[in-house]
Amino acid sequence: MTEAYNILFTGALIVIGVLLLACLIRAIRGPRIADRVIAVNMMGTLIVISICILSFMMGEGWLVDIAMIYTMLSFLAVVLLTKVYMGIYREKRRQREEGQQDA
Amino acid sequence: MLDIIRFVISAALTLAGLFCLLSGVVGVYKFRYALSRVHAAALLDTVGILLMLLGVIVATGFTVASLKMLVVIAFLWLTSPVAGHLIGRLEVTINDELSRDADVLDQDYVEQEKVPETTTTPADDTQEEAQ
């Protein structure tokens, strides 16, 4: 029975690895900033799933704690990235308006 | 016998979860515009992680680790809508030519916020898109 679980979850991990690569390509290619943030968010979710599967396959319960912390950090990263990019946009717009006033 | 039933349930949940993950990533590649891609990415954060972690929970049995996985699911279900909303607002704020890219628009919002934006010169717009 352990072997059956091993085969199932190893296959799941392989598929998740391929999906992670696809998300990475989306994060690099993504034409807009929002695409990159979405891809980072998806990669966080996929990594949390793979950590939980690893914790079952290795029989180590504490790995789930890392998954919990990873969830919180990935959410924090999305909030921070959106705030930072909005700040950059506002700064640029202010500079543009000041430049127009000078000219 | 009970073990086999448990394995079948776990395998069914995991395979359904893998299908949801796959369709989410395919949706991110298929959709045309960033605001549509938020919709595909939300599938991963809700149904995908629910089914995958339920499969692992059924395989693990009733332990503290499986309870923590339930906490992970609950936390992700609470934070994923907030993250999606923030990403959508970022896109709406940053995009100066939203009416060109997206079909459905809140016209009041456009008239309030975006009318001063249309006075920018074309050279500035190309610089924005290059970054």
gemmi code that builds the backbone of each chain (N, CA, C; Angstrom):
import gemmi

chains = {
    "A": [
        ("MET", (0.845, -1.218, 0.000), (0.000, 0.000, 0.000), (0.869, 1.254, 0.000)),
        ("THR", (1.992, 1.206, 0.735), (2.886, 2.366, 0.754), (3.432, 2.650, -0.631)),
        ("GLU", (3.693, 1.573, -1.386), (4.222, 1.779, -2.730), (3.210, 2.462, -3.632)),
        ("ALA", (1.939, 2.078, -3.473), (0.892, 2.705, -4.288), (0.816, 4.193, -3.991)),
        ("TYR", (0.862, 4.546, -2.689), (0.860, 5.967, -2.328), (2.089, 6.668, -2.905)),
        ("ASN", (3.246, 5.969, -2.847), (4.471, 6.577, -3.365), (4.349, 6.874, -4.851)),
        ("ILE", (3.811, 5.906, -5.611), (3.658, 6.114, -7.056), (2.715, 7.280, -7.326)),
        ("LEU", (1.571, 7.296, -6.622), (0.569, 8.352, -6.828), (1.166, 9.729, -6.566)),
        ("PHE", (1.810, 9.860, -5.383), (2.258, 11.202, -5.012), (3.530, 11.605, -5.747)),
        ("THR", (4.348, 10.616, -6.169), (5.492, 10.989, -7.007), (5.013, 11.532, -8.351)),
        ("GLY", (3.989, 10.871, -8.923), (3.419, 11.386, -10.169), (2.855, 12.777, -9.994)),
        ("ALA", (2.161, 12.994, -8.855), (1.608, 14.318, -8.595), (2.715, 15.353, -8.482)),
        ("LEU", (3.820, 14.986, -7.825), (4.936, 15.936, -7.679), (5.550, 16.267, -9.031)),
        ("ILE", (5.645, 15.254, -9.904), (6.213, 15.522, -11.235), (5.339, 16.500, -11.998)),
        ("VAL", (4.006, 16.281, -11.969), (3.094, 17.190, -12.672), (3.198, 18.595, -12.092)),
        ("ILE", (3.295, 18.683, -10.758), (3.396, 20.008, -10.129), (4.697, 20.696, -10.540)),
        ("GLY", (5.777, 19.907, -10.691), (7.030, 20.506, -11.143), (6.916, 21.094, -12.536)),
        ("VAL", (6.241, 20.362, -13.433), (6.052, 20.885, -14.797), (5.208, 22.160, -14.761)),
        ("LEU", (4.143, 22.156, -13.914), (3.298, 23.341, -13.821), (4.088, 24.517, -13.258)),
        ("LEU", (5.001, 24.239, -12.307), (5.837, 25.316, -11.763), (6.691, 25.946, -12.860)),
        ("LEU", (7.267, 25.101, -13.727), (8.059, 25.640, -14.840), (7.189, 26.516, -15.742)),
        ("ALA", (5.964, 26.037, -16.021), (5.056, 26.816, -16.869), (4.747, 28.165, -16.228)),
        ("CYS", (4.528, 28.170, -14.898), (4.256, 29.430, -14.203), (5.464, 30.355, -14.259)),
        ("LEU", (6.664, 29.759, -14.150), (7.878, 30.577, -14.211), (8.006, 31.246, -15.577)),
        ("ILE", (7.690, 30.484, -16.641), (7.749, 31.060, -17.982), (6.752, 32.210, -18.105)),
        ("ARG", (5.549, 32.017, -17.520), (4.546, 33.086, -17.553), (5.040, 34.321, -16.805)),
        ("ALA", (5.746, 34.075, -15.668), (6.243, 35.203, -14.881), (7.315, 35.963, -15.640)),
        ("ILE", (8.115, 35.249, -16.444), (9.165, 35.940, -17.195), (8.574, 36.633, -18.413)),
        ("ARG", (7.656, 35.943, -19.119), (7.117, 36.480, -20.368), (6.085, 37.571, -20.150)),
        ("GLY", (5.265, 37.376, -19.079), (4.064, 38.171, -18.841), (4.155, 39.604, -19.304)),
        ("PRO", (3.311, 40.036, -20.244), (3.497, 41.374, -20.800), (3.255, 42.477, -19.770)),
        ("ARG", (2.368, 42.229, -18.807), (2.070, 43.284, -17.832), (2.552, 42.861, -16.447)),
        ("ILE", (2.659, 43.875, -15.556), (3.140, 43.596, -14.201), (2.161, 42.677, -13.475)),
        ("ALA", (0.859, 42.859, -13.722), (-0.141, 42.037, -13.050), (0.051, 40.554, -13.380)),
        ("ASP", (0.473, 40.258, -14.619), (0.727, 38.864, -15.001), (1.827, 38.259, -14.144)),
        ("ARG", (2.877, 39.048, -13.924), (3.990, 38.530, -13.118), (3.550, 38.273, -11.689)),
        ("VAL", (2.760, 39.203, -11.122), (2.304, 39.010, -9.736), (1.397, 37.780, -9.639)),
        ("ILE", (0.520, 37.599, -10.653), (-0.348, 36.418, -10.669), (0.494, 35.151, -10.703)),
        ("ALA", (1.536, 35.145, -11.546), (2.368, 33.940, -11.667), (3.094, 33.647, -10.362)),
        ("VAL", (3.565, 34.697, -9.674), (4.243, 34.484, -8.389), (3.271, 33.895, -7.370)),
        ("ASN", (2.035, 34.404, -7.381), (1.006, 33.887, -6.471), (0.725, 32.412, -6.740)),
        ("MET", (0.597, 32.058, -8.028), (0.330, 30.654, -8.380), (1.484, 29.759, -7.981)),
        ("MET", (2.720, 30.257, -8.172), (3.877, 29.434, -7.794), (3.878, 29.187, -6.301)),
        ("GLY", (3.496, 30.182, -5.507), (3.411, 29.978, -4.062), (2.440, 28.875, -3.706)),
        ("THR", (1.258, 28.899, -4.343), (0.258, 27.861, -4.076), (0.782, 26.478, -4.433)),
        ("LEU", (1.414, 26.364, -5.614), (1.934, 25.058, -6.047), (3.012, 24.551, -5.093)),
        ("ILE", (3.860, 25.455, -4.607), (4.930, 25.034, -3.705), (4.348, 24.577, -2.373)),
        ("VAL", (3.285, 25.253, -1.897), (2.640, 24.815, -0.651), (2.098, 23.397, -0.804)),
        ("ILE", (1.452, 23.125, -1.957), (0.923, 21.777, -2.191), (2.048, 20.761, -2.190)),
        ("SER", (3.163, 21.091, -2.876), (4.245, 20.103, -2.964), (4.898, 19.879, -1.607)),
        ("ILE", (4.960, 20.929, -0.752), (5.528, 20.737, 0.590), (4.633, 19.811, 1.409)),
        ("CYS", (3.304, 19.967, 1.284), (2.400, 19.093, 2.042), (2.542, 17.644, 1.577)),
        ("ILE", (2.662, 17.424, 0.264), (2.852, 16.061, -0.242), (4.168, 15.485, 0.272)),
        ("LEU", (5.218, 16.316, 0.283), (6.523, 15.864, 0.793), (6.421, 15.472, 2.254)),
        ("SER", (5.647, 16.257, 3.026), (5.526, 15.943, 4.449), (4.849, 14.594, 4.650)),
        ("PHE", (3.917, 14.231, 3.757), (3.317, 12.882, 3.861), (4.311, 11.809, 3.436)),
        ("MET", (5.037, 12.060, 2.325), (5.919, 11.009, 1.805), (7.111, 10.765, 2.717)),
        ("MET", (7.607, 11.820, 3.377), (8.749, 11.637, 4.266), (8.329, 11.285, 5.681)),
        ("GLY", (7.024, 11.415, 5.974), (6.561, 11.110, 7.320), (6.997, 12.119, 8.363)),
        ("GLU", (7.246, 13.381, 7.929), (7.674, 14.419, 8.858), (6.541, 15.414, 9.016)),
        ("GLY", (5.971, 15.501, 10.222), (4.829, 16.386, 10.421), (5.199, 17.854, 10.408)),
        ("TRP", (6.453, 18.166, 10.771), (6.784, 19.591, 10.927), (6.884, 20.307, 9.595)),
        ("LEU", (6.955, 19.541, 8.474), (7.029, 20.219, 7.182), (5.757, 21.019, 6.899)),
        ("VAL", (4.629, 20.603, 7.513), (3.388, 21.337, 7.280), (3.461, 22.734, 7.888)),
        ("ASP", (4.214, 22.877, 8.990), (4.411, 24.219, 9.559), (5.059, 25.141, 8.535)),
        ("ILE", (6.061, 24.605, 7.825), (6.723, 25.405, 6.782), (5.722, 25.789, 5.709)),
        ("ALA", (4.818, 24.846, 5.372), (3.800, 25.163, 4.366), (2.904, 26.296, 4.842)),
        ("MET", (2.514, 26.276, 6.142), (1.684, 27.367, 6.676), (2.398, 28.700, 6.559)),
        ("ILE", (3.673, 28.709, 6.966), (4.434, 29.967, 6.922), (4.606, 30.422, 5.476)),
        ("TYR", (4.783, 29.448, 4.553), (4.940, 29.796, 3.140), (3.662, 30.441, 2.597)),
        ("THR", (2.500, 29.928, 3.047), (1.233, 30.535, 2.620), (1.169, 31.998, 3.033)),
        ("MET", (1.496, 32.249, 4.314), (1.418, 33.635, 4.799), (2.415, 34.518, 4.066)),
        ("LEU", (3.628, 34.007, 3.832), (4.642, 34.822, 3.159), (4.242, 35.116, 1.718)),
        ("SER", (3.614, 34.125, 1.051), (3.237, 34.354, -0.341), (2.143, 35.412, -0.433)),
        ("PHE", (1.194, 35.389, 0.530), (0.163, 36.439, 0.549), (0.792, 37.808, 0.806)),
        ("LEU", (1.733, 37.832, 1.765), (2.405, 39.098, 2.084), (3.156, 39.636, 0.874)),
        ("ALA", (3.784, 38.712, 0.115), (4.534, 39.131, -1.068), (3.604, 39.780, -2.085)),
        ("VAL", (2.402, 39.196, -2.283), (1.475, 39.774, -3.256), (1.030, 41.164, -2.809)),
        ("VAL", (0.680, 41.302, -1.516), (0.239, 42.614, -1.017), (1.342, 43.646, -1.200)),
        ("LEU", (2.570, 43.252, -0.831), (3.684, 44.182, -0.901), (3.988, 44.586, -2.342)),
        ("LEU", (3.986, 43.586, -3.259), (4.306, 43.886, -4.657), (3.282, 44.842, -5.253)),
        ("THR", (1.984, 44.602, -4.974), (0.973, 45.492, -5.544), (1.140, 46.904, -4.988)),
        ("LYS", (1.409, 47.002, -3.666), (1.572, 48.340, -3.071), (2.775, 49.054, -3.681)),
        ("VAL", (3.892, 48.300, -3.835), (5.111, 48.926, -4.360), (4.895, 49.404, -5.789)),
        ("TYR", (4.233, 48.570, -6.627), (4.065, 48.983, -8.019), (3.094, 50.143, -8.148)),
        ("MET", (2.066, 50.183, -7.262), (1.181, 51.349, -7.286), (1.938, 52.604, -6.883)),
        ("GLY", (2.833, 52.490, -5.889), (3.629, 53.643, -5.472), (4.513, 54.134, -6.600)),
        ("ILE", (5.149, 53.187, -7.312), (6.015, 53.572, -8.440), (5.201, 54.293, -9.501)),
        ("TYR", (3.976, 53.766, -9.783), (3.147, 54.385, -10.821), (2.753, 55.797, -10.420)),
        ("ARG", (2.362, 55.968, -9.128), (1.946, 57.303, -8.682), (3.103, 58.289, -8.777)),
        ("GLU", (4.305, 57.799, -8.378), (5.494, 58.651, -8.439), (5.762, 59.112, -9.871)),
        ("LYS", (5.688, 58.166, -10.818), (5.942, 58.488, -12.220), (4.928, 59.499, -12.734)),
        ("ARG", (3.638, 59.281, -12.340), (2.600, 60.184, -12.840), (2.819, 61.586, -12.304)),
        ("ARG", (3.229, 61.669, -11.016), (3.478, 62.981, -10.440), (4.627, 63.674, -11.170)),
        ("GLN", (5.689, 62.917, -11.440), (6.823, 63.506, -12.147), (6.415, 63.987, -13.527)),
        ("ARG", (5.556, 63.179, -14.207), (5.120, 63.547, -15.560), (4.315, 64.846, -15.508)),
        ("GLU", (3.415, 64.938, -14.502), (2.592, 66.147, -14.412), (3.457, 67.363, -14.101)),
        ("GLU", (4.457, 67.182, -13.238), (5.353, 68.311, -12.934), (6.129, 68.731, -14.176)),
        ("GLY", (6.566, 67.758, -14.967), (7.286, 68.067, -16.198), (6.417, 68.824, -17.180)),
        ("GLN", (5.128, 68.448, -17.245), (4.220, 69.157, -18.156), (4.004, 70.595, -17.687)),
        ("GLN", (3.910, 70.780, -16.357), (3.717, 72.122, -15.847), (4.915, 72.997, -16.144)),
        ("ASP", (6.113, 72.428, -16.007), (7.325, 73.211, -16.303), (7.389, 73.596, -17.758)),
        ("ALA", (7.010, 72.663, -18.640), (7.084, 72.918, -20.078), (5.871, 73.743, -20.507)),
    ],
    "B": [
        ("MET", (-8.870, -4.122, 3.194), (-9.997, -3.618, 2.405), (-10.228, -2.133, 2.669)),
        ("LEU", (-10.198, -1.802, 3.965), (-10.399, -0.388, 4.313), (-9.258, 0.469, 3.760)),
        ("ASP", (-8.058, -0.104, 3.772), (-6.903, 0.611, 3.226), (-7.099, 0.909, 1.750)),
        ("ILE", (-7.628, -0.094, 1.036), (-7.809, 0.082, -0.408), (-8.834, 1.171, -0.677)),
        ("ILE", (-9.927, 1.176, 0.110), (-10.954, 2.212, -0.071), (-10.353, 3.591, 0.177)),
        ("ARG", (-9.531, 3.672, 1.238), (-8.912, 4.956, 1.559), (-7.983, 5.410, 0.431)),
        ("PHE", (-7.222, 4.448, -0.122), (-6.316, 4.811, -1.216), (-7.102, 5.288, -2.435)),
        ("VAL", (-8.231, 4.611, -2.713), (-9.018, 5.014, -3.889), (-9.564, 6.421, -3.703)),
        ("ILE", (-10.074, 6.709, -2.479), (-10.595, 8.058, -2.227), (-9.477, 9.094, -2.371)),
        ("SER", (-8.319, 8.789, -1.782), (-7.192, 9.722, -1.840), (-6.736, 9.939, -3.277)),
        ("ALA", (-6.655, 8.835, -4.048), (-6.209, 8.962, -5.433), (-7.208, 9.765, -6.253)),
        ("ALA", (-8.525, 9.541, -6.013), (-9.531, 10.289, -6.767), (-9.430, 11.776, -6.462)),
        ("LEU", (-9.271, 12.117, -5.161), (-9.167, 13.537, -4.803), (-7.907, 14.152, -5.406)),
        ("THR", (-6.790, 13.421, -5.339), (-5.537, 13.968, -5.862), (-5.603, 14.166, -7.374)),
        ("LEU", (-6.191, 13.176, -8.069), (-6.268, 13.321, -9.533), (-7.190, 14.472, -9.923)),
        ("ALA", (-8.309, 14.630, -9.193), (-9.190, 15.764, -9.484), (-8.467, 17.078, -9.214)),
        ("GLY", (-7.686, 17.112, -8.127), (-6.916, 18.314, -7.828), (-5.893, 18.614, -8.903)),
        ("LEU", (-5.227, 17.550, -9.408), (-4.252, 17.758, -10.483), (-4.931, 18.315, -11.730)),
        ("PHE", (-6.142, 17.815, -12.005), (-6.879, 18.345, -13.168), (-7.165, 19.831, -12.985)),
        ("CYS", (-7.550, 20.219, -11.753), (-7.845, 21.637, -11.506), (-6.582, 22.484, -11.648)),
        ("LEU", (-5.456, 21.982, -11.111), (-4.200, 22.729, -11.256), (-3.848, 22.907, -12.728)),
        ("LEU", (-3.998, 21.804, -13.484), (-3.658, 21.835, -14.906), (-4.536, 22.831, -15.650)),
        ("SER", (-5.855, 22.809, -15.372), (-6.740, 23.723, -16.095), (-6.459, 25.164, -15.695)),
        ("GLY", (-6.042, 25.387, -14.417), (-5.703, 26.750, -14.021), (-4.509, 27.277, -14.788)),
        ("VAL", (-3.461, 26.439, -14.905), (-2.254, 26.912, -15.603), (-2.533, 27.083, -17.098)),
        ("VAL", (-3.324, 26.150, -17.679), (-3.675, 26.293, -19.096), (-4.480, 27.573, -19.307)),
        ("GLY", (-5.368, 27.883, -18.342), (-6.166, 29.103, -18.454), (-5.299, 30.343, -18.425)),
        ("VAL", (-4.230, 30.311, -17.619), (-3.331, 31.467, -17.566), (-2.666, 31.693, -18.919)),
        ("TYR", (-2.434, 30.592, -19.657), (-1.852, 30.761, -20.990), (-2.895, 31.096, -22.053)),
        ("LYS", (-4.146, 30.643, -21.848), (-5.143, 30.798, -22.900), (-5.792, 32.169, -22.901)),
        ("PHE", (-6.025, 32.739, -21.706), (-6.800, 33.973, -21.666), (-6.018, 35.119, -22.276)),
        ("ARG", (-6.771, 36.102, -22.756), (-6.177, 37.120, -23.613), (-5.585, 38.274, -22.799)),
        ("TYR", (-6.175, 38.574, -21.641), (-5.812, 39.800, -20.953), (-5.609, 39.507, -19.472)),
        ("ALA", (-4.824, 40.352, -18.805), (-4.389, 40.079, -17.431), (-5.561, 39.934, -16.467)),
        ("LEU", (-6.608, 40.756, -16.654), (-7.740, 40.675, -15.727), (-8.480, 39.356, -15.875)),
        ("SER", (-8.450, 38.750, -17.064), (-9.050, 37.424, -17.236), (-8.175, 36.356, -16.606)),
        ("ARG", (-6.862, 36.604, -16.616), (-5.949, 35.598, -16.071), (-6.079, 35.506, -14.560)),
        ("VAL", (-6.485, 36.609, -13.891), (-6.745, 36.545, -12.446), (-7.797, 35.481, -12.156)),
        ("HIS", (-8.797, 35.416, -13.037), (-9.878, 34.445, -12.882), (-9.356, 33.019, -12.947)),
        ("ALA", (-8.440, 32.747, -13.892), (-7.897, 31.393, -14.008), (-6.994, 31.061, -12.829)),
        ("ALA", (-6.268, 32.066, -12.335), (-5.354, 31.804, -11.225), (-6.115, 31.527, -9.934)),
        ("ALA", (-7.324, 32.094, -9.814), (-8.108, 31.866, -8.590), (-8.541, 30.414, -8.475)),
        ("LEU", (-8.686, 29.727, -9.621), (-9.040, 28.292, -9.593), (-7.980, 27.494, -8.852)),
        ("LEU", (-6.711, 27.878, -9.068), (-5.612, 27.191, -8.395), (-5.682, 27.392, -6.889)),
        ("ASP", (-5.974, 28.622, -6.478), (-5.914, 28.948, -5.054), (-7.071, 28.350, -4.266)),
        ("THR", (-8.183, 28.049, -4.913), (-9.343, 27.578, -4.153), (-9.568, 26.080, -4.328)),
        ("VAL", (-10.038, 25.682, -5.507), (-10.399, 24.277, -5.717), (-9.157, 23.396, -5.794)),
        ("GLY", (-8.109, 23.895, -6.469), (-6.907, 23.087, -6.637), (-6.296, 22.687, -5.310)),
        ("ILE", (-6.051, 23.690, -4.448), (-5.381, 23.360, -3.181), (-6.330, 22.588, -2.275)),
        ("LEU", (-7.642, 22.853, -2.361), (-8.594, 22.094, -1.525), (-8.540, 20.611, -1.856)),
        ("LEU", (-8.634, 20.274, -3.159), (-8.685, 18.855, -3.527), (-7.345, 18.166, -3.262)),
        ("MET", (-6.237, 18.851, -3.602), (-4.933, 18.215, -3.386), (-4.693, 17.947, -1.907)),
        ("LEU", (-4.929, 18.956, -1.060), (-4.651, 18.757, 0.366), (-5.651, 17.792, 0.985)),
        ("LEU", (-6.891, 17.736, 0.483), (-7.835, 16.731, 0.998), (-7.338, 15.327, 0.670)),
        ("GLY", (-6.756, 15.168, -0.529), (-6.175, 13.867, -0.870), (-5.063, 13.490, 0.087)),
        ("VAL", (-4.179, 14.453, 0.406), (-3.085, 14.165, 1.345), (-3.641, 13.894, 2.744)),
        ("ILE", (-4.695, 14.633, 3.132), (-5.277, 14.452, 4.471), (-5.882, 13.055, 4.600)),
        ("VAL", (-6.605, 12.611, 3.559), (-7.177, 11.263, 3.592), (-6.071, 10.222, 3.689)),
        ("ALA", (-4.948, 10.447, 2.991), (-3.844, 9.492, 3.053), (-3.166, 9.520, 4.416)),
        ("THR", (-3.054, 10.729, 5.005), (-2.344, 10.831, 6.287), (-3.157, 10.232, 7.435)),
        ("GLY", (-4.466, 10.455, 7.419), (-5.277, 10.028, 8.554), (-5.482, 11.184, 9.507)),
        ("PHE", (-6.069, 10.901, 10.674), (-6.424, 11.973, 11.604), (-5.255, 12.266, 12.528)),
        ("THR", (-4.393, 13.219, 12.130), (-3.254, 13.611, 12.965), (-3.206, 15.131, 13.086)),
        ("VAL", (-2.227, 15.610, 13.840), (-2.058, 17.061, 13.978), (-1.656, 17.666, 12.638)),
        ("ALA", (-0.844, 16.930, 11.862), (-0.383, 17.451, 10.570), (-1.570, 17.690, 9.640)),
        ("SER", (-2.547, 16.763, 9.644), (-3.691, 16.958, 8.751), (-4.544, 18.137, 9.207)),
        ("LEU", (-4.596, 18.354, 10.538), (-5.316, 19.536, 11.041), (-4.636, 20.814, 10.558)),
        ("LYS", (-3.297, 20.803, 10.540), (-2.566, 21.982, 10.062), (-2.822, 22.206, 8.572)),
        ("MET", (-2.965, 21.107, 7.823), (-3.289, 21.277, 6.404), (-4.655, 21.927, 6.231)),
        ("LEU", (-5.609, 21.564, 7.112), (-6.917, 22.235, 7.055), (-6.764, 23.725, 7.345)),
        ("VAL", (-5.857, 24.067, 8.280), (-5.612, 25.485, 8.568), (-5.035, 26.186, 7.341)),
        ("VAL", (-4.139, 25.476, 6.615), (-3.570, 26.059, 5.386), (-4.682, 26.361, 4.387)),
        ("ILE", (-5.606, 25.386, 4.217), (-6.714, 25.599, 3.277), (-7.553, 26.801, 3.704)),
        ("ALA", (-7.873, 26.868, 5.020), (-8.714, 27.968, 5.503), (-8.013, 29.306, 5.287)),
        ("PHE", (-6.708, 29.353, 5.571), (-5.969, 30.610, 5.402), (-5.943, 31.023, 3.933)),
        ("LEU", (-5.716, 30.048, 3.051), (-5.661, 30.392, 1.629), (-7.019, 30.845, 1.126)),
        ("TRP", (-8.092, 30.236, 1.637), (-9.420, 30.668, 1.199), (-9.731, 32.064, 1.693)),
        ("LEU", (-9.155, 32.456, 2.832), (-9.390, 33.816, 3.319), (-8.566, 34.824, 2.533)),
        ("THR", (-7.334, 34.485, 2.185), (-6.439, 35.484, 1.607), (-6.496, 35.548, 0.087)),
        ("SER", (-6.919, 34.459, -0.565), (-6.889, 34.456, -2.032), (-7.803, 35.521, -2.654)),
        ("PRO", (-9.033, 35.735, -2.152), (-9.851, 36.815, -2.735), (-9.231, 38.185, -2.550)),
        ("VAL", (-8.579, 38.390, -1.384), (-7.936, 39.688, -1.150), (-6.799, 39.901, -2.150)),
        ("ALA", (-5.997, 38.833, -2.361), (-4.887, 38.952, -3.304), (-5.405, 39.210, -4.715)),
        ("GLY", (-6.471, 38.500, -5.107), (-7.044, 38.715, -6.436), (-7.559, 40.127, -6.612)),
        ("HIS", (-8.215, 40.644, -5.571), (-8.734, 42.010, -5.634), (-7.599, 43.021, -5.772)),
        ("LEU", (-6.514, 42.795, -4.995), (-5.373, 43.727, -5.064), (-4.739, 43.714, -6.447)),
        ("ILE", (-4.596, 42.503, -7.027), (-3.984, 42.414, -8.358), (-4.871, 43.111, -9.390)),
        ("GLY", (-6.186, 42.899, -9.288), (-7.092, 43.556, -10.227), (-7.040, 45.061, -10.107)),
        ("ARG", (-6.969, 45.554, -8.859), (-6.920, 46.998, -8.688), (-5.609, 47.573, -9.199)),
        ("LEU", (-4.523, 46.810, -9.016), (-3.229, 47.248, -9.557), (-3.302, 47.398, -11.066)),
        ("GLU", (-3.911, 46.402, -11.721), (-3.994, 46.446, -13.171), (-4.864, 47.616, -13.631)),
        ("VAL", (-6.013, 47.819, -12.942), (-6.904, 48.916, -13.353), (-6.242, 50.256, -13.116)),
        ("THR", (-5.463, 50.378, -12.036), (-4.816, 51.659, -11.747), (-3.696, 51.958, -12.735)),
        ("ILE", (-2.895, 50.920, -13.033), (-1.692, 51.160, -13.833), (-2.009, 51.357, -15.304)),
        ("ASN", (-3.010, 50.591, -15.808), (-3.244, 50.605, -17.250), (-3.894, 51.915, -17.673)),
        ("ASP", (-3.197, 52.660, -18.531), (-3.745, 53.928, -18.990), (-4.750, 53.748, -20.120)),
        ("GLU", (-4.690, 52.610, -20.811), (-5.595, 52.391, -21.947), (-6.460, 51.176, -21.663)),
        ("LEU", (-7.165, 51.253, -20.533), (-7.958, 50.100, -20.099), (-9.097, 49.823, -21.070)),
        ("SER", (-9.667, 50.888, -21.635), (-10.823, 50.691, -22.522), (-10.423, 49.976, -23.806)),
        ("ARG", (-9.117, 50.052, -24.171), (-8.674, 49.348, -25.369), (-8.507, 47.855, -25.087)),
        ("ASP", (-8.036, 47.534, -23.847), (-7.702, 46.146, -23.544), (-8.891, 45.329, -23.046)),
        ("ALA", (-9.763, 45.945, -22.244), (-10.853, 45.189, -21.632), (-12.179, 45.582, -22.256)),
        ("ASP", (-13.117, 44.640, -22.323), (-14.401, 44.882, -22.962), (-15.396, 45.550, -22.020)),
        ("VAL", (-15.510, 45.008, -20.795), (-16.518, 45.491, -19.854), (-15.877, 46.517, -18.943)),
        ("LEU", (-16.529, 47.673, -18.811), (-15.956, 48.743, -18.016), (-17.036, 49.422, -17.180)),
        ("ASP", (-16.608, 49.916, -16.011), (-17.481, 50.768, -15.217), (-17.302, 52.191, -15.719)),
        ("GLN", (-18.308, 52.699, -16.439), (-18.134, 53.965, -17.139), (-17.967, 55.131, -16.172)),
        ("ASP", (-18.652, 55.071, -15.009), (-18.512, 56.158, -14.033), (-17.075, 56.272, -13.562)),
        ("TYR", (-16.465, 55.100, -13.296), (-15.084, 55.104, -12.814), (-14.168, 55.688, -13.877)),
        ("VAL", (-14.409, 55.323, -15.131), (-13.553, 55.831, -16.196), (-13.663, 57.345, -16.288)),
        ("GLU", (-14.899, 57.866, -16.203), (-15.064, 59.313, -16.336), (-14.447, 60.052, -15.163)),
        ("GLN", (-14.550, 59.446, -13.958), (-13.969, 60.114, -12.792), (-12.453, 60.124, -12.841)),
        ("GLU", (-11.872, 58.947, -13.081), (-10.447, 58.778, -12.802), (-9.587, 58.931, -14.042)),
        ("LYS", (-10.106, 58.529, -15.184), (-9.200, 58.325, -16.298), (-9.166, 59.471, -17.295)),
        ("VAL", (-10.058, 60.465, -17.172), (-10.080, 61.526, -18.177), (-8.787, 62.337, -18.177)),
        ("PRO", (-8.202, 62.685, -16.998), (-6.927, 63.406, -17.052), (-5.815, 62.560, -17.663)),
        ("GLU", (-5.970, 61.217, -17.604), (-4.904, 60.346, -18.104), (-4.775, 60.421, -19.619)),
        ("THR", (-5.891, 60.722, -20.315), (-5.840, 60.690, -21.768), (-5.073, 61.866, -22.349)),
        ("THR", (-4.689, 62.838, -21.496), (-3.969, 64.000, -22.011), (-2.479, 63.737, -22.163)),
        ("THR", (-2.022, 62.521, -21.813), (-0.590, 62.248, -21.926), (-0.192, 62.137, -23.384)),
        ("THR", (1.054, 62.448, -23.648), (1.551, 62.356, -25.012), (1.819, 60.898, -25.370)),
        ("PRO", (1.790, 60.553, -26.659), (2.050, 59.167, -27.059), (3.435, 58.679, -26.665)),
        ("ALA", (4.417, 59.559, -26.635), (5.777, 59.133, -26.290), (5.818, 58.572, -24.873)),
        ("ASP", (5.085, 59.208, -23.944), (5.056, 58.720, -22.568), (4.436, 57.338, -22.493)),
        ("ASP", (3.397, 57.110, -23.289), (2.720, 55.816, -23.237), (3.650, 54.697, -23.673)),
        ("THR", (4.416, 54.931, -24.725), (5.320, 53.867, -25.173), (6.376, 53.582, -24.114)),
        ("GLN", (6.810, 54.625, -23.402), (7.780, 54.388, -22.339), (7.155, 53.541, -21.236)),
        ("GLU", (5.885, 53.809, -20.927), (5.206, 53.027, -19.886), (5.154, 51.561, -20.254)),
        ("GLU", (4.820, 51.291, -21.512), (4.655, 49.895, -21.890), (5.991, 49.181, -21.986)),
        ("ALA", (7.054, 49.917, -22.300), (8.355, 49.265, -22.401), (8.809, 48.736, -21.055)),
        ("GLN", (8.349, 49.385, -19.990), (8.750, 48.895, -18.679), (7.746, 47.889, -18.170)),
    ],
}
model = gemmi.Model(1)
for chain_id, residues in chains.items():
    chain = gemmi.Chain(chain_id)
    for i, (resn, *xyz) in enumerate(residues, 1):
        res = gemmi.Residue()
        res.name, res.seqid = resn, gemmi.SeqId(i, " ")
        for name, pos in zip(("N", "CA", "C"), xyz):
            atom = gemmi.Atom()
            atom.name, atom.element = name, gemmi.Element(name[0])
            atom.pos, atom.b_iso = gemmi.Position(*pos), 0.0
            res.add_atom(atom)
        chain.add_residue(res)
    model.add_chain(chain)
structure = gemmi.Structure()
structure.add_model(model)
structure.setup_entities()
